[in-house]
Amino acid sequence: MVTAQTIRVTATAVQRMDEHLRNSLLQKDGQTQLDKLWENTYIKRQIDRRQAGGEFSTSDHIRAMVYSMLSSGIEWDRVSAHIDKATKQLAPVDEIFCQYDPERLLQCDPAQLRDEVKKLHCASQYTMKQMEALIHTNIPKLIQIEQEHGSVDAFYQEYIGGDSTLKSLVKALSAENSDYKLAQMGEALVAEYLKNVGYDLAKPDRHIRRILGSTALGCSNHEIVPIFDTFDIVAALAKELNRPAAEVDYILWSYCANGYGEICTVKNPKCDICVANNCCNHQEGEN
């Protein structure tokens, strides 16, 4: 279990990472770079909307699911190139998916959806299976949940009421033995989907699990942090920093990701300019 001291030290490092990212993005020309700041993201808007008591329809959930699927298997910069500056939505993607009208989407051919996504250069090796899962399994499942519980949000709240960490909800939507398993969506994509409808949690992807691991920031005895430990570590960092967990997650991800910070990368990490090198085990190991 991660110690309180490790959380405090890592939280300070996260704060420095955020300052570094902001300075580096502001020094670059063009609005595109400013759009990469946390406060200009789609997820930030959805978290604000939910915290303000906003309601999320089944169409909102379908949009969130599509956006999460598109985050898998390709560099996010290829997708983010289509973000509308005013709404932060993926306008051409929204058109392809019939503005997320469930009945219209159920009439769509998954292969046609895949081909249209490919035209935007947003397709990956997983896109065909994702589109089949969306049309044949996931949208029908969301519609069924709405019919039985009044809304998708109301059903999810049944899990959240018993587990405010949202880990039980993530398990319900991602575990193979669950009746509510969403097809082609593991824990990381389920978490991304939930963030896209305003739930505040981390996405335990490869960047986050590695940078928090034993050979980097040392928040775990594992080199790659176990998935559900990642939720707890990021939540603890968020509490220490008095920030949303999704924002802490975004800072850590940005510090690693191509097209963003590109500091703590798998290959050729820039340890010489890393603002967290005083508490990073990777740096210590090289000295």
Residue frames relative to the residue before (quaternion, step in Angstrom):
aa qw qx qy qz dx dy dz
M 1.0000 0.0000 0.0000 0.0000 0.00 0.00 0.00
V 0.4808 -0.6882 0.4640 0.2829 3.58 -0.84 0.95
T 0.4132 -0.7313 0.4905 0.2321 3.57 -0.94 0.91
A 0.6377 -0.5255 0.4027 0.3937 3.54 -1.30 0.42
Q 0.6284 0.5409 -0.3362 0.4466 3.59 1.04 -0.74
T 0.6461 0.5112 -0.3186 0.4688 3.58 0.97 -0.83
I 0.6340 0.5214 -0.3286 0.4671 3.58 1.01 -0.80
R 0.6581 0.5086 -0.3201 0.4537 3.60 0.91 -0.86
V 0.6699 0.4927 -0.2989 0.4681 3.59 0.90 -0.92
T 0.6788 0.4859 -0.2925 0.4666 3.58 0.92 -0.91
A 0.6172 0.5429 -0.3476 0.4512 3.59 1.03 -0.71
T 0.6278 0.5170 -0.3314 0.4783 3.58 1.04 -0.75
A 0.6400 0.5203 -0.3176 0.4679 3.57 1.03 -0.80
V 0.6364 0.5235 -0.3255 0.4637 3.59 0.99 -0.81
Q 0.6239 0.5341 -0.3326 0.4636 3.58 1.03 -0.79
R 0.6680 0.4843 -0.3022 0.4774 3.59 0.95 -0.84
M 0.6066 0.5486 -0.3505 0.4563 3.58 1.05 -0.73
D 0.6517 0.5198 -0.3123 0.4556 3.57 0.92 -0.92
E 0.6577 0.5050 -0.3067 0.4674 3.59 0.92 -0.88
H 0.6430 0.5172 -0.3189 0.4663 3.58 1.00 -0.84
L 0.6646 0.5099 -0.3070 0.4517 3.58 0.87 -0.95
R 0.6610 0.5091 -0.3083 0.4570 3.55 0.92 -0.89
N 0.6652 0.5000 -0.3080 0.4613 3.57 0.91 -0.87
S 0.6865 0.4860 -0.2952 0.4531 3.58 0.89 -0.90
L 0.6675 0.4873 -0.3100 0.4699 3.60 1.01 -0.75
L 0.6668 0.5041 -0.3074 0.4548 3.59 0.98 -0.80
Q 0.6411 0.5322 -0.3273 0.4457 3.58 1.14 -0.52
K 0.6389 0.5106 -0.3221 0.4768 3.56 1.27 -0.36
D 0.4836 -0.6724 0.4792 0.2906 3.55 -1.04 0.75
G 0.7287 0.4706 -0.3215 0.3797 3.52 -1.25 0.48
Q 0.5468 -0.6392 0.4518 0.2973 3.52 -1.05 0.88
T 0.5417 0.6435 -0.3983 0.3659 3.58 1.14 -0.61
Q 0.6655 0.5012 -0.3086 0.4590 3.57 0.96 -0.80
L 0.6506 0.5108 -0.3199 0.4620 3.59 0.97 -0.79
D 0.6032 0.5707 -0.3521 0.4319 3.58 1.11 -0.60
K 0.6324 0.5493 -0.3294 0.4357 3.59 1.23 -0.36
L 0.4911 0.6377 -0.4448 0.3928 3.59 1.25 0.00
W 0.6563 -0.5536 0.3500 0.3745 3.58 -1.08 0.75
E 0.7045 0.4946 -0.2875 0.4199 3.57 0.80 -0.99
N 0.6915 0.4501 -0.2769 0.4924 3.59 1.24 -0.21
T 0.5114 0.6682 -0.4085 0.3536 3.59 1.22 0.27
Y 0.6191 -0.5400 0.4324 0.3717 3.53 -1.29 0.46
I 0.6548 0.5254 -0.3204 0.4388 3.58 0.91 -0.89
K 0.6167 0.5364 -0.3539 0.4546 3.61 0.94 -0.79
R 0.6573 0.5108 -0.3141 0.4564 3.60 0.93 -0.84
Q 0.6773 0.4918 -0.3036 0.4553 3.58 0.96 -0.81
I 0.6202 0.5228 -0.3403 0.4757 3.58 1.06 -0.70
D 0.6396 0.5118 -0.3185 0.4770 3.59 0.97 -0.82
R 0.6450 0.5337 -0.3108 0.4502 3.57 0.98 -0.88
R 0.6841 0.4712 -0.2945 0.4725 3.59 0.88 -0.88
Q 0.6580 0.5119 -0.3131 0.4550 3.57 0.95 -0.83
A 0.6684 0.4799 -0.2904 0.4885 3.58 1.20 -0.52
G 0.6050 -0.5957 0.3419 0.4029 3.58 1.28 0.12
G 0.3615 0.7563 -0.4773 0.2635 3.57 1.24 0.28
E 0.3595 -0.7231 0.5511 0.2102 3.54 -1.15 0.66
F 0.2218 -0.7705 0.5883 0.1050 3.54 -1.11 0.76
S 0.3217 -0.7723 0.5260 0.1527 3.53 -0.67 1.18
T 0.6780 -0.4413 0.3718 0.4554 3.56 -1.30 0.05
S 0.6154 0.5397 -0.3463 0.4583 3.60 1.04 -0.70
D 0.6204 0.5300 -0.3380 0.4689 3.59 1.03 -0.75
H 0.6630 0.5032 -0.3046 0.4630 3.57 0.98 -0.83
I 0.6327 0.5144 -0.3386 0.4696 3.59 1.03 -0.71
R 0.6214 0.5261 -0.3389 0.4714 3.59 0.97 -0.82
A 0.6621 0.5164 -0.3042 0.4498 3.57 0.88 -0.96
M 0.6546 0.5141 -0.3051 0.4628 3.55 1.02 -0.79
V 0.6477 0.5076 -0.3149 0.4730 3.57 0.95 -0.86
Y 0.6520 0.5117 -0.3205 0.4586 3.59 0.89 -0.88
S 0.6619 0.4972 -0.3189 0.4615 3.58 0.95 -0.78
M 0.6289 0.5343 -0.3362 0.4539 3.58 0.99 -0.78
L 0.6784 0.4965 -0.2938 0.4549 3.58 0.98 -0.84
S 0.6080 0.5562 -0.3602 0.4373 3.60 1.23 -0.27
S 0.6446 0.5490 -0.3012 0.4386 3.57 1.29 -0.18
G 0.8557 0.2463 -0.1704 0.4219 3.53 -0.99 0.90
I 0.7669 0.2241 -0.1722 0.5762 3.61 1.23 -0.11
E 0.6183 -0.5161 0.4213 0.4170 3.56 -1.28 0.25
W 0.5200 -0.6752 0.4272 0.3020 3.57 -0.83 1.00
D 0.5578 0.6211 -0.3948 0.3838 3.61 1.09 -0.56
R 0.6176 0.5466 -0.3515 0.4430 3.61 1.08 -0.62
V 0.6799 0.4524 -0.2791 0.5052 3.56 1.11 -0.66
S 0.6890 0.5146 -0.2929 0.4178 3.57 0.82 -1.01
A 0.5083 0.6435 -0.4192 0.3897 3.60 1.23 -0.28
H 0.7119 0.4454 -0.2458 0.4842 3.59 1.21 -0.48
I 0.4256 0.7144 -0.4638 0.3055 3.61 1.23 0.15
D 0.3863 -0.6996 0.5550 0.2311 3.55 -0.92 0.94
K 0.4788 -0.7185 0.4254 0.2712 3.58 -0.69 1.07
A 0.6846 0.4868 -0.2886 0.4594 3.59 1.06 -0.67
T 0.7980 0.3105 -0.1517 0.4937 3.60 0.75 -1.03
K 0.3209 -0.7521 0.4887 0.3041 3.58 1.26 -0.56
Q 0.5064 0.6274 -0.4293 0.4069 3.57 1.26 0.30
L 0.4835 -0.6316 0.5176 0.3152 3.56 -1.31 0.34
A 0.2478 -0.8468 0.4485 0.1428 3.56 0.37 1.30
P 0.7077 0.4334 -0.3069 0.4659 3.68 0.72 -0.85
V 0.6027 0.5342 -0.3547 0.4749 3.59 1.14 -0.54
D 0.6266 0.5436 -0.3318 0.4491 3.57 0.99 -0.84
E 0.6393 0.5213 -0.3224 0.4643 3.59 1.03 -0.76
I 0.6342 0.5379 -0.3307 0.4461 3.59 0.93 -0.89
F 0.7750 0.3522 -0.1677 0.4972 3.56 0.95 -0.93
C 0.5671 -0.6723 0.3633 0.3072 3.55 1.09 0.88
Q 0.5700 -0.6062 0.3639 0.4185 3.57 1.11 0.74
Y 0.5969 -0.6436 0.3209 0.3557 3.54 1.20 0.77
D 0.2762 0.7295 -0.5533 0.2922 3.54 1.09 0.80
P 0.4283 -0.7502 0.4276 0.2662 3.63 -0.38 1.16
E 0.6847 0.4957 -0.3036 0.4397 3.57 0.83 -0.94
R 0.6563 0.4943 -0.3159 0.4744 3.59 0.96 -0.79
L 0.6622 0.5201 -0.3167 0.4366 3.57 0.93 -0.86
L 0.6346 0.5473 -0.3378 0.4286 3.58 1.01 -0.73
Q 0.6555 0.4881 -0.3076 0.4873 3.59 1.25 -0.32
C 0.5544 0.6420 -0.3790 0.3699 3.58 1.27 -0.17
D 0.4369 -0.6569 0.5553 0.2632 3.51 -1.26 0.61
P 0.4664 -0.6996 0.4584 0.2878 3.64 -0.62 1.04
A 0.6369 0.5315 -0.3344 0.4472 3.59 1.01 -0.74
Q 0.6378 0.5141 -0.3245 0.4729 3.57 1.05 -0.74
L 0.6276 0.5188 -0.3343 0.4745 3.58 1.00 -0.77
R 0.6386 0.5281 -0.3183 0.4604 3.57 0.97 -0.87
D 0.6677 0.5055 -0.3037 0.4544 3.58 0.91 -0.91
E 0.6582 0.5025 -0.3131 0.4650 3.59 0.98 -0.78
V 0.6315 0.5091 -0.3254 0.4860 3.59 1.04 -0.75
K 0.6306 0.5426 -0.3281 0.4476 3.57 1.02 -0.79
K 0.6175 0.5526 -0.3441 0.4415 3.60 1.06 -0.72
L 0.6754 0.4655 -0.2840 0.4964 3.59 1.17 -0.55
H 0.4121 -0.7158 0.4498 0.3399 3.59 1.37 -0.05
C 0.5131 0.6370 -0.4133 0.4002 3.56 1.13 0.76
A 0.5130 0.6521 -0.4187 0.3691 3.59 1.24 0.17
S 0.1616 -0.7563 0.6259 0.1004 3.53 -1.26 0.56
Q 0.7153 -0.4200 0.3208 0.4573 3.55 -1.27 -0.13
Y 0.6769 0.5026 -0.2773 0.4608 3.57 1.27 -0.40
T 0.4804 0.7409 -0.4138 0.2213 3.59 1.18 -0.45
M 0.6483 0.5232 -0.3441 0.4331 3.61 0.88 -0.83
K 0.6787 0.4727 -0.2952 0.4783 3.59 0.88 -0.90
Q 0.6259 0.5363 -0.3400 0.4529 3.58 1.06 -0.69
M 0.6674 0.4982 -0.3092 0.4591 3.58 0.94 -0.84
E 0.6279 0.5160 -0.3328 0.4782 3.57 1.04 -0.73
A 0.6503 0.5141 -0.3103 0.4654 3.57 0.99 -0.86
L 0.6414 0.5456 -0.3166 0.4366 3.56 0.96 -0.89
I 0.7499 0.4196 -0.2178 0.4627 3.57 0.75 -1.09
H 0.7782 0.3928 -0.1967 0.4488 3.57 0.81 -0.99
T 0.8029 0.2726 -0.1275 0.5145 3.61 1.10 -0.57
N 0.7844 0.4209 -0.2316 0.3924 3.56 0.48 -1.17
I 0.6634 0.4764 -0.3230 0.4782 3.60 0.89 -0.81
P 0.6421 0.4988 -0.3449 0.4691 3.65 0.87 -0.76
K 0.6422 0.5217 -0.3303 0.4543 3.60 1.02 -0.75
L 0.6492 0.5024 -0.3196 0.4733 3.61 0.97 -0.79
I 0.6385 0.5197 -0.3254 0.4650 3.58 0.98 -0.81
Q 0.6479 0.5165 -0.3141 0.4636 3.57 0.98 -0.85
I 0.6387 0.5213 -0.3208 0.4662 3.58 0.97 -0.85
E 0.6469 0.5174 -0.3185 0.4608 3.58 0.95 -0.88
Q 0.6733 0.5062 -0.3004 0.4475 3.58 0.90 -0.90
E 0.7274 0.4467 -0.2387 0.4631 3.58 0.99 -0.84
H 0.8081 0.2843 -0.1150 0.5029 3.61 1.05 -0.71
G 0.5994 -0.5822 0.3601 0.4148 3.59 1.24 -0.03
S 0.7557 -0.1765 0.1168 0.6198 3.54 1.11 -0.75
V 0.6125 -0.5342 0.4268 0.3966 3.54 -1.27 0.37
D 0.6248 0.5521 -0.3314 0.4417 3.57 1.00 -0.84
A 0.6521 0.5248 -0.3203 0.4435 3.59 0.92 -0.90
F 0.6491 0.5075 -0.3129 0.4725 3.58 1.01 -0.79
Y 0.6636 0.5002 -0.3125 0.4601 3.58 0.90 -0.88
Q 0.6198 0.5627 -0.3456 0.4240 3.57 1.05 -0.72
E 0.5584 0.5924 -0.3942 0.4264 3.59 1.15 -0.47
Y 0.6716 0.4600 -0.2854 0.5058 3.58 1.06 -0.71
I 0.6775 0.5099 -0.2990 0.4376 3.56 0.87 -0.97
G 0.6045 0.5768 -0.3508 0.4228 3.58 1.07 -0.68
G 0.7370 0.3834 -0.2157 0.5132 3.57 1.13 -0.63
D 0.7882 0.1134 -0.0562 0.6023 3.58 1.26 -0.27
S 0.1996 -0.8352 0.5040 0.0927 3.56 0.02 1.31
T 0.5408 0.6160 -0.4093 0.4007 3.62 1.22 -0.15
L 0.3743 -0.7454 0.4470 0.3232 3.58 1.33 -0.42
K 0.4390 0.7067 -0.4663 0.3009 3.61 1.22 0.02
S 0.6286 0.5290 -0.3466 0.4527 3.61 1.02 -0.69
L 0.6422 0.5097 -0.3205 0.4745 3.58 1.05 -0.75
V 0.6304 0.5226 -0.3347 0.4663 3.59 0.96 -0.82
K 0.6557 0.5075 -0.3115 0.4641 3.59 0.94 -0.87
A 0.6496 0.5316 -0.3225 0.4376 3.60 0.93 -0.86
L 0.7396 0.4187 -0.2192 0.4792 3.57 1.04 -0.79
S 0.7644 0.3829 -0.1933 0.4815 3.60 1.21 -0.34
A 0.6053 0.5935 -0.3620 0.3878 3.62 1.11 -0.55
E 0.5350 -0.6692 0.4180 0.3020 3.55 -0.89 0.97
N 0.7237 0.4352 -0.2510 0.4730 3.61 1.07 -0.64
S 0.5255 0.6406 -0.4049 0.3867 3.58 1.28 0.20
D 0.5123 -0.6428 0.4803 0.3061 3.56 -1.08 0.77
Y 0.7316 0.4185 -0.2188 0.4917 3.58 1.18 -0.53
K 0.2774 0.7855 -0.5043 0.2275 3.58 1.26 0.37
L 0.2726 -0.7395 0.5954 0.1562 3.56 -0.91 0.98
A 0.4538 -0.7217 0.4566 0.2543 3.56 -0.69 1.11
Q 0.8443 0.1409 -0.1476 0.4956 3.55 -1.14 0.84
M 0.6549 0.4634 -0.3240 0.5013 3.57 1.15 0.58
G 0.1609 -0.7770 0.6053 0.0633 3.54 -0.57 1.24
E 0.7995 -0.3233 0.1983 0.4659 3.55 -1.30 -0.17
A 0.6691 0.5140 -0.3132 0.4359 3.60 0.90 -0.90
L 0.7027 0.4457 -0.2824 0.4772 3.61 0.86 -0.88
V 0.5969 0.5366 -0.3672 0.4700 3.59 1.09 -0.58
A 0.6504 0.5074 -0.3174 0.4678 3.59 0.96 -0.84
E 0.6438 0.5103 -0.3211 0.4712 3.59 0.98 -0.81
Y 0.6245 0.5331 -0.3210 0.4719 3.58 1.02 -0.81
L 0.6789 0.4853 -0.2966 0.4643 3.59 0.87 -0.91
K 0.6170 0.5248 -0.3475 0.4724 3.60 1.04 -0.68
N 0.6624 0.5270 -0.2967 0.4422 3.57 1.04 -0.77
V 0.7068 0.3150 -0.2676 0.5741 3.58 1.29 -0.06
G 0.7233 -0.5500 0.2251 0.3516 3.52 1.05 0.87
Y 0.4899 0.6257 -0.4673 0.3874 3.60 1.16 0.30
D 0.3627 -0.7730 0.4937 0.1648 3.54 -0.88 1.01
L 0.3760 0.6902 -0.5396 0.3017 3.56 -0.29 1.29
A 0.5725 -0.5767 0.4525 0.3673 3.54 -1.32 0.18
K 0.3114 -0.6711 0.6203 0.2605 3.52 -1.38 0.17
P 0.2620 -0.8112 0.5005 0.1512 3.62 -0.34 1.17
D 0.1490 0.8049 -0.5579 0.1365 3.57 0.51 1.18
R 0.7610 -0.4075 0.2549 0.4358 3.56 -1.33 0.08
H 0.6313 0.5377 -0.3443 0.4403 3.61 0.99 -0.75
I 0.7094 0.4728 -0.2692 0.4480 3.57 0.75 -1.08
R 0.6826 0.4951 -0.2946 0.4497 3.58 0.87 -0.92
R 0.6631 0.4943 -0.3063 0.4713 3.59 1.10 -0.62
I 0.7065 0.4754 -0.2920 0.4353 3.61 0.75 -1.01
L 0.6810 0.4631 -0.2906 0.4871 3.61 1.15 -0.51
G 0.5613 0.6731 -0.3488 0.3320 3.57 1.29 -0.30
S 0.7724 -0.4300 0.2535 0.3927 3.53 -1.40 0.13
T 0.7142 0.4275 -0.2663 0.4861 3.60 1.11 -0.52
A 0.6945 0.3716 -0.2814 0.5481 3.58 1.27 0.20
L 0.8629 -0.0048 0.0136 0.5052 3.63 -0.44 -1.14
G 0.4198 -0.7812 0.4066 0.2194 3.57 1.29 -0.01
C 0.3706 0.7321 -0.4930 0.2892 3.58 1.02 0.74
S 0.7535 0.2354 -0.1525 0.5946 3.58 1.30 0.13
N 0.5025 -0.6175 0.5054 0.3329 3.55 -1.28 0.34
H 0.6282 0.5231 -0.3194 0.4793 3.56 1.31 -0.19
E 0.5179 -0.6274 0.4796 0.3289 3.57 -1.05 0.75
I 0.7372 0.1734 -0.1070 0.6442 3.56 1.12 -0.79
V 0.3938 -0.7576 0.4677 0.2285 3.56 -0.40 1.24
P 0.5128 -0.6239 0.4827 0.3387 3.63 -0.93 0.80
I 0.6536 -0.5844 0.3166 0.3620 3.53 -1.01 0.91
F 0.7702 0.3802 -0.2299 0.4576 3.59 0.62 -1.04
D 0.5398 0.5624 -0.4087 0.4746 3.60 1.26 -0.18
T 0.5966 0.5902 -0.3558 0.4113 3.56 1.08 -0.73
F 0.6227 0.5350 -0.3435 0.4561 3.60 0.95 -0.81
D 0.6892 0.4952 -0.2830 0.4469 3.58 0.89 -0.96
I 0.6557 0.5178 -0.3154 0.4500 3.59 0.95 -0.88
V 0.6787 0.4768 -0.2947 0.4745 3.58 0.86 -0.95
A 0.6287 0.5279 -0.3384 0.4600 3.60 1.01 -0.73
A 0.6509 0.5054 -0.3139 0.4715 3.59 1.02 -0.79
L 0.6352 0.5126 -0.3220 0.4797 3.60 1.01 -0.77
A 0.6442 0.5274 -0.3154 0.4554 3.57 0.98 -0.86
K 0.6455 0.5124 -0.3178 0.4689 3.57 0.98 -0.82
E 0.6491 0.5205 -0.3095 0.4604 3.58 0.97 -0.87
L 0.7457 0.4003 -0.2018 0.4929 3.58 1.01 -0.86
N 0.3185 -0.7551 0.4980 0.2835 3.58 1.30 -0.28
R 0.5122 0.5850 -0.4415 0.4479 3.53 0.91 1.05
P 0.6149 -0.5243 0.4124 0.4206 3.60 -1.20 0.27
A 0.5688 -0.5865 0.4492 0.3616 3.57 -1.11 0.65
A 0.6368 0.5405 -0.3297 0.4401 3.58 1.02 -0.79
E 0.6356 0.5133 -0.3347 0.4696 3.59 1.09 -0.61
V 0.6326 0.5125 -0.3298 0.4779 3.60 0.96 -0.82
D 0.6210 0.5386 -0.3168 0.4731 3.55 1.01 -0.87
Y 0.6722 0.5098 -0.2931 0.4498 3.59 0.91 -0.95
I 0.6340 0.5237 -0.3319 0.4621 3.60 0.99 -0.79
L 0.6735 0.4909 -0.2957 0.4668 3.58 0.85 -0.98
W 0.6550 0.5072 -0.3106 0.4660 3.58 0.93 -0.90
S 0.6683 0.5121 -0.3036 0.4460 3.59 0.85 -0.96
Y 0.6318 0.5508 -0.3323 0.4324 3.58 1.02 -0.77
C 0.7250 0.4225 -0.2283 0.4937 3.57 1.18 -0.59
A 0.6917 0.5823 -0.2757 0.3264 3.55 0.94 -0.99
N 0.5381 -0.5929 0.4999 0.3302 3.53 -1.23 0.65
G 0.7817 0.2923 -0.2430 0.4944 3.54 -1.00 0.87
Y 0.6962 0.3638 -0.2516 0.5654 3.55 1.32 -0.05
G 0.8470 -0.0480 0.0354 0.5282 3.61 -0.57 -1.06
E 0.0469 -0.8440 0.5266 0.0904 3.54 1.01 -0.98
I 0.3986 0.7062 -0.4891 0.3211 3.60 0.96 0.85
C 0.7960 0.2219 -0.1106 0.5522 3.59 0.56 -1.16
T 0.1276 0.8128 -0.5475 0.1525 3.55 0.48 1.24
V 0.6180 -0.5490 0.4015 0.3941 3.58 -1.21 0.44
K 0.7689 0.2333 -0.1248 0.5821 3.55 0.91 -0.94
N 0.8632 0.0253 -0.0547 0.5012 3.55 -0.96 0.94
P 0.0503 0.8082 -0.5830 0.0668 3.62 0.62 1.05
K 0.4134 -0.7251 0.5013 0.2282 3.57 -1.02 0.82
C 0.0511 -0.8523 0.5206 -0.0024 3.56 0.62 1.18
D 0.6165 0.5866 -0.3484 0.3930 3.58 1.10 -0.66
I 0.7710 0.2881 -0.1816 0.5382 3.60 1.15 -0.50
C 0.4206 0.7225 -0.4566 0.3042 3.59 1.28 0.11
V 0.3722 -0.7512 0.5052 0.2048 3.57 -0.81 1.01
A 0.6756 0.4534 -0.2969 0.4999 3.60 1.30 -0.03
N 0.3866 0.7766 -0.4521 0.2074 3.59 1.22 0.11
N 0.5938 0.5789 -0.3750 0.4143 3.61 1.19 -0.31
C 0.7697 0.2743 -0.1789 0.5480 3.59 1.22 -0.28
C 0.5368 0.6261 -0.3939 0.4057 3.57 1.25 0.36
N 0.4362 -0.7231 0.4788 0.2399 3.58 -0.78 1.02
H 0.5665 0.5806 -0.3869 0.4385 3.58 1.15 -0.48
Q 0.6683 0.4935 -0.2858 0.4777 3.56 0.93 -0.94
E 0.6618 0.5131 -0.3152 0.4466 3.55 0.92 -0.91
G 0.6555 0.5351 -0.3117 0.4322 3.54 1.04 -0.78
E 0.6850 0.4875 -0.2950 0.4540 3.58 1.11 -0.55
N 0.6074 0.5772 -0.3584 0.4116 3.58 1.18 -0.37
